[in-house]
Amino acid sequence: MWLSGQTLTLALDGQVVPGYYQIVGQYLVVVPGPRPTVNVDLRDVPQSEYAFMRSGERIGVIGTVASDRRRLLGRSIIRDAGQEAP
């Protein structure tokens, strides 16, 4: 989603939890909630691995969950070979 300083905010793949239900005519419609996100601390990731990333690009992150369980301590970023900078 975005990069600010040494924090990368990612939108996660997977099923979106329903945000709420809405009645449309005689039907109950599920309205999806926001996509879950996770903050990644990039302090230990070489800048060359994320310097040329674009918003919306699909990546994989290798790291460990921080002791506060609120962020991921990144170690490496895996990008599609066709997306990497020259």
mmCIF file as gemmi writes it, N, C-alpha and C atoms, coordinates in Angstrom:
data_model
loop_
_atom_site.group_PDB
_atom_site.id
_atom_site.type_symbol
_atom_site.label_atom_id
_atom_site.label_alt_id
_atom_site.label_comp_id
_atom_site.label_asym_id
_atom_site.label_entity_id
_atom_site.label_seq_id
_atom_site.pdbx_PDB_ins_code
_atom_site.Cartn_x
_atom_site.Cartn_y
_atom_site.Cartn_z
_atom_site.occupancy
_atom_site.B_iso_or_equiv
_atom_site.pdbx_formal_charge
_atom_site.auth_seq_id
_atom_site.auth_asym_id
_atom_site.pdbx_PDB_model_num
ATOM 1 N N . MET Axp A 1 ? 0.826 -1.189 0 1 0 ? 1 A 1
ATOM 2 C CA . MET Axp A 1 ? 0 0 0 1 0 ? 1 A 1
ATOM 3 C C . MET Axp A 1 ? 0.87 1.252 0 1 0 ? 1 A 1
ATOM 4 N N . TRP Axp A 2 ? 1.747 1.411 1.013 1 0 ? 2 A 1
ATOM 5 C CA . TRP Axp A 2 ? 2.625 2.571 1.018 1 0 ? 2 A 1
ATOM 6 C C . TRP Axp A 2 ? 3.865 2.321 1.853 1 0 ? 2 A 1
ATOM 7 N N . LEU Axp A 3 ? 4.864 3.2 1.65 1 0 ? 3 A 1
ATOM 8 C CA . LEU Axp A 3 ? 6.137 3.137 2.345 1 0 ? 3 A 1
ATOM 9 C C . LEU Axp A 3 ? 6.397 4.496 2.952 1 0 ? 3 A 1
ATOM 10 N N . SER Axp A 4 ? 6.69 4.518 4.251 1 0 ? 4 A 1
ATOM 11 C CA . SER Axp A 4 ? 6.969 5.767 4.947 1 0 ? 4 A 1
ATOM 12 C C . SER Axp A 4 ? 8.167 5.549 5.857 1 0 ? 4 A 1
ATOM 13 N N . GLY Axp A 5 ? 9.297 6.184 5.532 1 0 ? 5 A 1
ATOM 14 C CA . GLY Axp A 5 ? 10.507 5.976 6.311 1 0 ? 5 A 1
ATOM 15 C C . GLY Axp A 5 ? 10.938 4.527 6.222 1 0 ? 5 A 1
ATOM 16 N N . GLN Axp A 6 ? 11.017 3.847 7.362 1 0 ? 6 A 1
ATOM 17 C CA . GLN Axp A 6 ? 11.405 2.444 7.381 1 0 ? 6 A 1
ATOM 18 C C . GLN Axp A 6 ? 10.227 1.533 7.724 1 0 ? 6 A 1
ATOM 19 N N . THR Axp A 7 ? 9.014 2.011 7.436 1 0 ? 7 A 1
ATOM 20 C CA . THR Axp A 7 ? 7.818 1.204 7.676 1 0 ? 7 A 1
ATOM 21 C C . THR Axp A 7 ? 7.063 1.021 6.365 1 0 ? 7 A 1
ATOM 22 N N . LEU Axp A 8 ? 6.822 -0.226 6.029 1 0 ? 8 A 1
ATOM 23 C CA . LEU Axp A 8 ? 6.064 -0.588 4.84 1 0 ? 8 A 1
ATOM 24 C C . LEU Axp A 8 ? 4.712 -1.1 5.303 1 0 ? 8 A 1
ATOM 25 N N . THR Axp A 9 ? 3.631 -0.561 4.771 1 0 ? 9 A 1
ATOM 26 C CA . THR Axp A 9 ? 2.289 -1.024 5.112 1 0 ? 9 A 1
ATOM 27 C C . THR Axp A 9 ? 1.755 -1.848 3.951 1 0 ? 9 A 1
ATOM 28 N N . LEU Axp A 10 ? 1.419 -3.102 4.24 1 0 ? 10 A 1
ATOM 29 C CA . LEU Axp A 10 ? 0.945 -4.029 3.216 1 0 ? 10 A 1
ATOM 30 C C . LEU Axp A 10 ? -0.518 -4.366 3.412 1 0 ? 10 A 1
ATOM 31 N N . ALA Axp A 11 ? -1.25 -4.481 2.314 1 0 ? 11 A 1
ATOM 32 C CA . ALA Axp A 11 ? -2.607 -5.037 2.335 1 0 ? 11 A 1
ATOM 33 C C . ALA Axp A 11 ? -2.447 -6.532 2.113 1 0 ? 11 A 1
ATOM 34 N N . LEU Axp A 12 ? -3.054 -7.329 2.964 1 0 ? 12 A 1
ATOM 35 C CA . LEU Axp A 12 ? -2.887 -8.776 2.903 1 0 ? 12 A 1
ATOM 36 C C . LEU Axp A 12 ? -3.839 -9.418 1.91 1 0 ? 12 A 1
ATOM 37 N N . ASP Axp A 13 ? -3.37 -10.502 1.305 1 0 ? 13 A 1
ATOM 38 C CA . ASP Axp A 13 ? -4.242 -11.332 0.478 1 0 ? 13 A 1
ATOM 39 C C . ASP Axp A 13 ? -5.143 -12.128 1.403 1 0 ? 13 A 1
ATOM 40 N N . GLY Axp A 14 ? -6.178 -12.659 0.848 1 0 ? 14 A 1
ATOM 41 C CA . GLY Axp A 14 ? -7.046 -13.531 1.647 1 0 ? 14 A 1
ATOM 42 C C . GLY Axp A 14 ? -8.454 -13.001 1.711 1 0 ? 14 A 1
ATOM 43 N N . GLN Axp A 15 ? -9.253 -13.722 2.463 1 0 ? 15 A 1
ATOM 44 C CA . GLN Axp A 15 ? -10.667 -13.419 2.569 1 0 ? 15 A 1
ATOM 45 C C . GLN Axp A 15 ? -10.895 -12.167 3.411 1 0 ? 15 A 1
ATOM 46 N N . VAL Axp A 16 ? -11.747 -11.299 2.932 1 0 ? 16 A 1
ATOM 47 C CA . VAL Axp A 16 ? -12.098 -10.076 3.653 1 0 ? 16 A 1
ATOM 48 C C . VAL Axp A 16 ? -13.29 -10.365 4.552 1 0 ? 16 A 1
ATOM 49 N N . VAL Axp A 17 ? -13.184 -9.946 5.795 1 0 ? 17 A 1
ATOM 50 C CA . VAL Axp A 17 ? -14.263 -10.152 6.764 1 0 ? 17 A 1
ATOM 51 C C . VAL Axp A 17 ? -15.411 -9.204 6.42 1 0 ? 17 A 1
ATOM 52 N N . PRO Axp A 18 ? -16.67 -9.678 6.492 1 0 ? 18 A 1
ATOM 53 C CA . PRO Axp A 18 ? -17.784 -8.762 6.204 1 0 ? 18 A 1
ATOM 54 C C . PRO Axp A 18 ? -17.766 -7.55 7.13 1 0 ? 18 A 1
ATOM 55 N N . GLY Axp A 19 ? -17.957 -6.375 6.54 1 0 ? 19 A 1
ATOM 56 C CA . GLY Axp A 19 ? -18 -5.154 7.329 1 0 ? 19 A 1
ATOM 57 C C . GLY Axp A 19 ? -19.361 -4.968 7.975 1 0 ? 19 A 1
ATOM 58 N N . TYR Axp A 20 ? -20.386 -5.191 7.184 1 0 ? 20 A 1
ATOM 59 C CA . TYR Axp A 20 ? -21.753 -5.082 7.685 1 0 ? 20 A 1
ATOM 60 C C . TYR Axp A 20 ? -22.693 -5.679 6.647 1 0 ? 20 A 1
ATOM 61 N N . TYR Axp A 21 ? -23.939 -5.768 7.013 1 0 ? 21 A 1
ATOM 62 C CA . TYR Axp A 21 ? -24.958 -6.292 6.108 1 0 ? 21 A 1
ATOM 63 C C . TYR Axp A 21 ? -25.92 -5.166 5.768 1 0 ? 21 A 1
ATOM 64 N N . GLN Axp A 22 ? -26.385 -5.172 4.54 1 0 ? 22 A 1
ATOM 65 C CA . GLN Axp A 22 ? -27.28 -4.121 4.077 1 0 ? 22 A 1
ATOM 66 C C . GLN Axp A 22 ? -28.506 -4.777 3.442 1 0 ? 22 A 1
ATOM 67 N N . ILE Axp A 23 ? -29.665 -4.219 3.704 1 0 ? 23 A 1
ATOM 68 C CA . ILE Axp A 23 ? -30.885 -4.733 3.089 1 0 ? 23 A 1
ATOM 69 C C . ILE Axp A 23 ? -31.126 -3.964 1.798 1 0 ? 23 A 1
ATOM 70 N N . VAL Axp A 24 ? -31.19 -4.715 0.692 1 0 ? 24 A 1
ATOM 71 C CA . VAL Axp A 24 ? -31.46 -4.133 -0.618 1 0 ? 24 A 1
ATOM 72 C C . VAL Axp A 24 ? -32.717 -4.803 -1.138 1 0 ? 24 A 1
ATOM 73 N N . GLY Axp A 25 ? -33.81 -4.061 -1.134 1 0 ? 25 A 1
ATOM 74 C CA . GLY Axp A 25 ? -35.094 -4.649 -1.523 1 0 ? 25 A 1
ATOM 75 C C . GLY Axp A 25 ? -35.463 -5.732 -0.53 1 0 ? 25 A 1
ATOM 76 N N . GLN Axp A 26 ? -35.576 -6.962 -1.01 1 0 ? 26 A 1
ATOM 77 C CA . GLN Axp A 26 ? -35.906 -8.084 -0.138 1 0 ? 26 A 1
ATOM 78 C C . GLN Axp A 26 ? -34.681 -8.935 0.184 1 0 ? 26 A 1
ATOM 79 N N . TYR Axp A 27 ? -33.495 -8.441 -0.133 1 0 ? 27 A 1
ATOM 80 C CA . TYR Axp A 27 ? -32.281 -9.237 0.035 1 0 ? 27 A 1
ATOM 81 C C . TYR Axp A 27 ? -31.352 -8.629 1.078 1 0 ? 27 A 1
ATOM 82 N N . LEU Axp A 28 ? -30.673 -9.499 1.775 1 0 ? 28 A 1
ATOM 83 C CA . LEU Axp A 28 ? -29.642 -9.097 2.72 1 0 ? 28 A 1
ATOM 84 C C . LEU Axp A 28 ? -28.3 -9.249 1.995 1 0 ? 28 A 1
ATOM 85 N N . VAL Axp A 29 ? -27.58 -8.157 1.829 1 0 ? 29 A 1
ATOM 86 C CA . VAL Axp A 29 ? -26.342 -8.147 1.056 1 0 ? 29 A 1
ATOM 87 C C . VAL Axp A 29 ? -25.163 -7.934 2.007 1 0 ? 29 A 1
ATOM 88 N N . VAL Axp A 30 ? -24.127 -8.742 1.845 1 0 ? 30 A 1
ATOM 89 C CA . VAL Axp A 30 ? -22.908 -8.592 2.635 1 0 ? 30 A 1
ATOM 90 C C . VAL Axp A 30 ? -22.047 -7.507 1.987 1 0 ? 30 A 1
ATOM 91 N N . VAL Axp A 31 ? -21.659 -6.525 2.776 1 0 ? 31 A 1
ATOM 92 C CA . VAL Axp A 31 ? -20.768 -5.471 2.3 1 0 ? 31 A 1
ATOM 93 C C . VAL Axp A 31 ? -19.394 -5.754 2.895 1 0 ? 31 A 1
ATOM 94 N N . PRO Axp A 32 ? -18.368 -5.97 2.05 1 0 ? 32 A 1
ATOM 95 C CA . PRO Axp A 32 ? -17.053 -6.339 2.576 1 0 ? 32 A 1
ATOM 96 C C . PRO Axp A 32 ? -16.441 -5.216 3.399 1 0 ? 32 A 1
ATOM 97 N N . GLY Axp A 33 ? -15.715 -5.621 4.433 1 0 ? 33 A 1
ATOM 98 C CA . GLY Axp A 33 ? -14.996 -4.667 5.264 1 0 ? 33 A 1
ATOM 99 C C . GLY Axp A 33 ? -13.655 -4.326 4.635 1 0 ? 33 A 1
ATOM 100 N N . PRO Axp A 34 ? -12.875 -3.551 5.322 1 0 ? 34 A 1
ATOM 101 C CA . PRO Axp A 34 ? -11.564 -3.186 4.79 1 0 ? 34 A 1
ATOM 102 C C . PRO Axp A 34 ? -10.621 -4.388 4.77 1 0 ? 34 A 1
ATOM 103 N N . ARG Axp A 35 ? -9.673 -4.375 3.826 1 0 ? 35 A 1
ATOM 104 C CA . ARG Axp A 35 ? -8.676 -5.439 3.764 1 0 ? 35 A 1
ATOM 105 C C . ARG Axp A 35 ? -7.754 -5.335 4.964 1 0 ? 35 A 1
ATOM 106 N N . PRO Axp A 36 ? -7.387 -6.465 5.551 1 0 ? 36 A 1
ATOM 107 C CA . PRO Axp A 36 ? -6.447 -6.416 6.667 1 0 ? 36 A 1
ATOM 108 C C . PRO Axp A 36 ? -5.083 -5.921 6.19 1 0 ? 36 A 1
ATOM 109 N N . THR Axp A 37 ? -4.394 -5.199 7.053 1 0 ? 37 A 1
ATOM 110 C CA . THR Axp A 37 ? -3.062 -4.684 6.729 1 0 ? 37 A 1
ATOM 111 C C . THR Axp A 37 ? -2.072 -5.096 7.806 1 0 ? 37 A 1
ATOM 112 N N . VAL Axp A 38 ? -0.803 -5.014 7.472 1 0 ? 38 A 1
ATOM 113 C CA . VAL Axp A 38 ? 0.273 -5.271 8.428 1 0 ? 38 A 1
ATOM 114 C C . VAL Axp A 38 ? 1.395 -4.275 8.156 1 0 ? 38 A 1
ATOM 115 N N . ASN Axp A 39 ? 2.013 -3.783 9.237 1 0 ? 39 A 1
ATOM 116 C CA . ASN Axp A 39 ? 3.171 -2.903 9.116 1 0 ? 39 A 1
ATOM 117 C C . ASN Axp A 39 ? 4.433 -3.749 9.194 1 0 ? 39 A 1
ATOM 118 N N . VAL Axp A 40 ? 5.379 -3.467 8.294 1 0 ? 40 A 1
ATOM 119 C CA . VAL Axp A 40 ? 6.642 -4.191 8.248 1 0 ? 40 A 1
ATOM 120 C C . VAL Axp A 40 ? 7.76 -3.214 8.586 1 0 ? 40 A 1
ATOM 121 N N . ASP Axp A 41 ? 8.55 -3.534 9.607 1 0 ? 41 A 1
ATOM 122 C CA . ASP Axp A 41 ? 9.718 -2.738 9.982 1 0 ? 41 A 1
ATOM 123 C C . ASP Axp A 41 ? 10.85 -3.133 9.033 1 0 ? 41 A 1
ATOM 124 N N . LEU Axp A 42 ? 11.355 -2.168 8.257 1 0 ? 42 A 1
ATOM 125 C CA . LEU Axp A 42 ? 12.349 -2.452 7.227 1 0 ? 42 A 1
ATOM 126 C C . LEU Axp A 42 ? 13.796 -2.199 7.667 1 0 ? 42 A 1
ATOM 127 N N . ARG Axp A 43 ? 14.044 -1.956 8.949 1 0 ? 43 A 1
ATOM 128 C CA . ARG Axp A 43 ? 15.395 -1.623 9.415 1 0 ? 43 A 1
ATOM 129 C C . ARG Axp A 43 ? 16.447 -2.634 8.999 1 0 ? 43 A 1
ATOM 130 N N . ASP Axp A 44 ? 16.096 -3.921 8.987 1 0 ? 44 A 1
ATOM 131 C CA . ASP Axp A 44 ? 17.074 -4.967 8.663 1 0 ? 44 A 1
ATOM 132 C C . ASP Axp A 44 ? 16.977 -5.46 7.221 1 0 ? 44 A 1
ATOM 133 N N . VAL Axp A 45 ? 16.195 -4.782 6.396 1 0 ? 45 A 1
ATOM 134 C CA . VAL Axp A 45 ? 16.053 -5.151 4.983 1 0 ? 45 A 1
ATOM 135 C C . VAL Axp A 45 ? 16.934 -4.223 4.154 1 0 ? 45 A 1
ATOM 136 N N . PRO Axp A 46 ? 17.808 -4.776 3.293 1 0 ? 46 A 1
ATOM 137 C CA . PRO Axp A 46 ? 18.621 -3.91 2.442 1 0 ? 46 A 1
ATOM 138 C C . PRO Axp A 46 ? 17.729 -3.002 1.587 1 0 ? 46 A 1
ATOM 139 N N . GLN Axp A 47 ? 18.067 -1.718 1.537 1 0 ? 47 A 1
ATOM 140 C CA . GLN Axp A 47 ? 17.24 -0.767 0.796 1 0 ? 47 A 1
ATOM 141 C C . GLN Axp A 47 ? 17.117 -1.142 -0.678 1 0 ? 47 A 1
ATOM 142 N N . SER Axp A 48 ? 18.114 -1.819 -1.209 1 0 ? 48 A 1
ATOM 143 C CA . SER Axp A 48 ? 18.068 -2.227 -2.616 1 0 ? 48 A 1
ATOM 144 C C . SER Axp A 48 ? 16.912 -3.184 -2.9 1 0 ? 48 A 1
ATOM 145 N N . GLU Axp A 49 ? 16.379 -3.846 -1.859 1 0 ? 49 A 1
ATOM 146 C CA . GLU Axp A 49 ? 15.271 -4.787 -2.05 1 0 ? 49 A 1
ATOM 147 C C . GLU Axp A 49 ? 13.919 -4.089 -2.152 1 0 ? 49 A 1
ATOM 148 N N . TYR Axp A 50 ? 13.827 -2.833 -1.708 1 0 ? 50 A 1
ATOM 149 C CA . TYR Axp A 50 ? 12.523 -2.161 -1.753 1 0 ? 50 A 1
ATOM 150 C C . TYR Axp A 50 ? 12.561 -0.76 -2.361 1 0 ? 50 A 1
ATOM 151 N N . ALA Axp A 51 ? 13.709 -0.288 -2.76 1 0 ? 51 A 1
ATOM 152 C CA . ALA Axp A 51 ? 13.836 1.088 -3.257 1 0 ? 51 A 1
ATOM 153 C C . ALA Axp A 51 ? 13.004 1.357 -4.514 1 0 ? 51 A 1
ATOM 154 N N . PHE Axp A 52 ? 12.815 0.357 -5.355 1 0 ? 52 A 1
ATOM 155 C CA . PHE Axp A 52 ? 12.122 0.591 -6.623 1 0 ? 52 A 1
ATOM 156 C C . PHE Axp A 52 ? 10.736 -0.033 -6.673 1 0 ? 52 A 1
ATOM 157 N N . MET Axp A 53 ? 10.186 -0.387 -5.524 1 0 ? 53 A 1
ATOM 158 C CA . MET Axp A 53 ? 8.841 -0.981 -5.513 1 0 ? 53 A 1
ATOM 159 C C . MET Axp A 53 ? 7.805 0.056 -5.919 1 0 ? 53 A 1
ATOM 160 N N . ARG Axp A 54 ? 6.726 -0.435 -6.524 1 0 ? 54 A 1
ATOM 161 C CA . ARG Axp A 54 ? 5.614 0.422 -6.918 1 0 ? 54 A 1
ATOM 162 C C . ARG Axp A 54 ? 4.379 0.05 -6.117 1 0 ? 54 A 1
ATOM 163 N N . SER Axp A 55 ? 3.523 1.02 -5.887 1 0 ? 55 A 1
ATOM 164 C CA . SER Axp A 55 ? 2.261 0.766 -5.19 1 0 ? 55 A 1
ATOM 165 C C . SER Axp A 55 ? 1.458 -0.259 -5.967 1 0 ? 55 A 1
ATOM 166 N N . GLY Axp A 56 ? 0.898 -1.237 -5.282 1 0 ? 56 A 1
ATOM 167 C CA . GLY Axp A 56 ? 0.098 -2.269 -5.93 1 0 ? 56 A 1
ATOM 168 C C . GLY Axp A 56 ? 0.898 -3.486 -6.361 1 0 ? 56 A 1
ATOM 169 N N . GLU Axp A 57 ? 2.224 -3.417 -6.278 1 0 ? 57 A 1
ATOM 170 C CA . GLU Axp A 57 ? 3.066 -4.551 -6.654 1 0 ? 57 A 1
ATOM 171 C C . GLU Axp A 57 ? 2.91 -5.675 -5.629 1 0 ? 57 A 1
ATOM 172 N N . ARG Axp A 58 ? 2.836 -6.913 -6.098 1 0 ? 58 A 1
ATOM 173 C CA . ARG Axp A 58 ? 2.717 -8.064 -5.202 1 0 ? 58 A 1
ATOM 174 C C . ARG Axp A 58 ? 4.115 -8.494 -4.777 1 0 ? 58 A 1
ATOM 175 N N . ILE Axp A 59 ? 4.312 -8.645 -3.465 1 0 ? 59 A 1
ATOM 176 C CA . ILE Axp A 59 ? 5.612 -9.041 -2.923 1 0 ? 59 A 1
ATOM 177 C C . ILE Axp A 59 ? 5.412 -10.084 -1.826 1 0 ? 59 A 1
ATOM 178 N N . GLY Axp A 60 ? 6.49 -10.71 -1.434 1 0 ? 60 A 1
ATOM 179 C CA . GLY Axp A 60 ? 6.519 -11.583 -0.27 1 0 ? 60 A 1
ATOM 180 C C . GLY Axp A 60 ? 7.532 -11.012 0.71 1 0 ? 60 A 1
ATOM 181 N N . VAL Axp A 61 ? 7.253 -11.125 1.996 1 0 ? 61 A 1
ATOM 182 C CA . VAL Axp A 61 ? 8.157 -10.61 3.02 1 0 ? 61 A 1
ATOM 183 C C . VAL Axp A 61 ? 8.574 -11.753 3.931 1 0 ? 61 A 1
ATOM 184 N N . ILE Axp A 62 ? 9.873 -11.872 4.159 1 0 ? 62 A 1
ATOM 185 C CA . ILE Axp A 62 ? 10.404 -12.835 5.111 1 0 ? 62 A 1
ATOM 186 C C . ILE Axp A 62 ? 10.769 -12.057 6.365 1 0 ? 62 A 1
ATOM 187 N N . GLY Axp A 63 ? 10.325 -12.541 7.517 1 0 ? 63 A 1
ATOM 188 C CA . GLY Axp A 63 ? 10.612 -11.855 8.768 1 0 ? 63 A 1
ATOM 189 C C . GLY Axp A 63 ? 10.012 -12.588 9.944 1 0 ? 63 A 1
ATOM 190 N N . THR Axp A 64 ? 10.025 -11.93 11.078 1 0 ? 64 A 1
ATOM 191 C CA . THR Axp A 64 ? 9.452 -12.5 12.298 1 0 ? 64 A 1
ATOM 192 C C . THR Axp A 64 ? 8.456 -11.513 12.893 1 0 ? 64 A 1
ATOM 193 N N . VAL Axp A 65 ? 7.506 -12.039 13.624 1 0 ? 65 A 1
ATOM 194 C CA . VAL Axp A 65 ? 6.513 -11.198 14.278 1 0 ? 65 A 1
ATOM 195 C C . VAL Axp A 65 ? 7.164 -10.558 15.503 1 0 ? 65 A 1
ATOM 196 N N . ALA Axp A 66 ? 6.986 -9.248 15.657 1 0 ? 66 A 1
ATOM 197 C CA . ALA Axp A 66 ? 7.54 -8.525 16.797 1 0 ? 66 A 1
ATOM 198 C C . ALA Axp A 66 ? 6.897 -9.008 18.094 1 0 ? 66 A 1
ATOM 199 N N . SER Axp A 67 ? 7.584 -8.818 19.208 1 0 ? 67 A 1
ATOM 200 C CA . SER Axp A 67 ? 7.068 -9.28 20.5 1 0 ? 67 A 1
ATOM 201 C C . SER Axp A 67 ? 5.737 -8.621 20.863 1 0 ? 67 A 1
ATOM 202 N N . ASP Axp A 68 ? 5.496 -7.399 20.342 1 0 ? 68 A 1
ATOM 203 C CA . ASP Axp A 68 ? 4.215 -6.732 20.613 1 0 ? 68 A 1
ATOM 204 C C . ASP Axp A 68 ? 3.096 -7.252 19.716 1 0 ? 68 A 1
ATOM 205 N N . ARG Axp A 69 ? 3.443 -8.132 18.76 1 0 ? 69 A 1
ATOM 206 C CA . ARG Axp A 69 ? 2.496 -8.769 17.83 1 0 ? 69 A 1
ATOM 207 C C . ARG Axp A 69 ? 1.719 -7.774 16.982 1 0 ? 69 A 1
ATOM 208 N N . ARG Axp A 70 ? 2.271 -6.564 16.809 1 0 ? 70 A 1
ATOM 209 C CA . ARG Axp A 70 ? 1.586 -5.54 16.024 1 0 ? 70 A 1
ATOM 210 C C . ARG Axp A 70 ? 2.279 -5.245 14.704 1 0 ? 70 A 1
ATOM 211 N N . ARG Axp A 71 ? 3.451 -5.859 14.462 1 0 ? 71 A 1
ATOM 212 C CA . ARG Axp A 71 ? 4.18 -5.595 13.232 1 0 ? 71 A 1
ATOM 213 C C . ARG Axp A 71 ? 5.097 -6.761 12.919 1 0 ? 71 A 1
ATOM 214 N N . LEU Axp A 72 ? 5.611 -6.761 11.702 1 0 ? 72 A 1
ATOM 215 C CA . LEU Axp A 72 ? 6.532 -7.782 11.247 1 0 ? 72 A 1
ATOM 216 C C . LEU Axp A 72 ? 7.916 -7.159 11.158 1 0 ? 72 A 1
ATOM 217 N N . LEU Axp A 73 ? 8.918 -7.84 11.699 1 0 ? 73 A 1
ATOM 218 C CA . LEU Axp A 73 ? 10.297 -7.373 11.595 1 0 ? 73 A 1
ATOM 219 C C . LEU Axp A 73 ? 10.877 -7.997 10.33 1 0 ? 73 A 1
ATOM 220 N N . GLY Axp A 74 ? 10.944 -7.204 9.276 1 0 ? 74 A 1
ATOM 221 C CA . GLY Axp A 74 ? 11.359 -7.712 7.977 1 0 ? 74 A 1
ATOM 222 C C . GLY Axp A 74 ? 12.828 -8.066 7.927 1 0 ? 74 A 1
ATOM 223 N N . ARG Axp A 75 ? 13.156 -9.106 7.163 1 0 ? 75 A 1
ATOM 224 C CA . ARG Axp A 75 ? 14.54 -9.508 6.918 1 0 ? 75 A 1
ATOM 225 C C . ARG Axp A 75 ? 14.863 -9.447 5.428 1 0 ? 75 A 1
ATOM 226 N N . SER Axp A 76 ? 13.851 -9.757 4.6 1 0 ? 76 A 1
ATOM 227 C CA . SER Axp A 76 ? 14.059 -9.778 3.161 1 0 ? 76 A 1
ATOM 228 C C . SER Axp A 76 ? 12.72 -9.614 2.449 1 0 ? 76 A 1
ATOM 229 N N . ILE Axp A 77 ? 12.774 -9.065 1.25 1 0 ? 77 A 1
ATOM 230 C CA . ILE Axp A 77 ? 11.579 -8.901 0.417 1 0 ? 77 A 1
ATOM 231 C C . ILE Axp A 77 ? 11.787 -9.682 -0.868 1 0 ? 77 A 1
ATOM 232 N N . ILE Axp A 78 ? 10.789 -10.451 -1.246 1 0 ? 78 A 1
ATOM 233 C CA . ILE Axp A 78 ? 10.844 -11.237 -2.472 1 0 ? 78 A 1
ATOM 234 C C . ILE Axp A 78 ? 9.938 -10.563 -3.49 1 0 ? 78 A 1
ATOM 235 N N . ARG Axp A 79 ? 10.509 -10.224 -4.636 1 0 ? 79 A 1
ATOM 236 C CA . ARG Axp A 79 ? 9.74 -9.577 -5.705 1 0 ? 79 A 1
ATOM 237 C C . ARG Axp A 79 ? 9.712 -10.494 -6.913 1 0 ? 79 A 1
ATOM 238 N N . ASP Axp A 80 ? 8.726 -10.313 -7.755 1 0 ? 80 A 1
ATOM 239 C CA . ASP Axp A 80 ? 8.63 -11.048 -9.007 1 0 ? 80 A 1
ATOM 240 C C . ASP Axp A 80 ? 9.849 -10.692 -9.863 1 0 ? 80 A 1
ATOM 241 N N . ALA Axp A 81 ? 10.457 -11.684 -10.482 1 0 ? 81 A 1
ATOM 242 C CA . ALA Axp A 81 ? 11.668 -11.447 -11.281 1 0 ? 81 A 1
ATOM 243 C C . ALA Axp A 81 ? 11.444 -10.38 -12.349 1 0 ? 81 A 1
ATOM 244 N N . GLY Axp A 82 ? 10.241 -10.293 -12.899 1 0 ? 82 A 1
ATOM 245 C CA . GLY Axp A 82 ? 9.952 -9.309 -13.932 1 0 ? 82 A 1
ATOM 246 C C . GLY Axp A 82 ? 9.791 -7.896 -13.37 1 0 ? 82 A 1
ATOM 247 N N . GLN Axp A 83 ? 9.679 -7.756 -12.06 1 0 ? 83 A 1
ATOM 248 C CA . GLN Axp A 83 ? 9.467 -6.454 -11.431 1 0 ? 83 A 1
ATOM 249 C C . GLN Axp A 83 ? 10.748 -5.845 -10.869 1 0 ? 83 A 1
ATOM 250 N N . GLU Axp A 84 ? 11.81 -6.647 -10.764 1 0 ? 84 A 1
ATOM 251 C CA . GLU Axp A 84 ? 13.025 -6.16 -10.132 1 0 ? 84 A 1
ATOM 252 C C . GLU Axp A 84 ? 13.714 -5.101 -10.972 1 0 ? 84 A 1
ATOM 253 N N . ALA Axp A 85 ? 14.39 -4.196 -10.289 1 0 ? 85 A 1
ATOM 254 C CA . ALA Axp A 85 ? 15.129 -3.135 -10.975 1 0 ? 85 A 1
ATOM 255 C C . ALA Axp A 85 ? 16.338 -3.718 -11.665 1 0 ? 85 A 1
ATOM 256 N N . PRO Axp A 86 ? 16.802 -3.099 -12.738 1 0 ? 86 A 1
ATOM 257 C CA . PRO Axp A 86 ? 17.989 -3.615 -13.446 1 0 ? 86 A 1
ATOM 258 C C . PRO Axp A 86 ? 19.233 -3.551 -12.597 1 0 ? 86 A 1
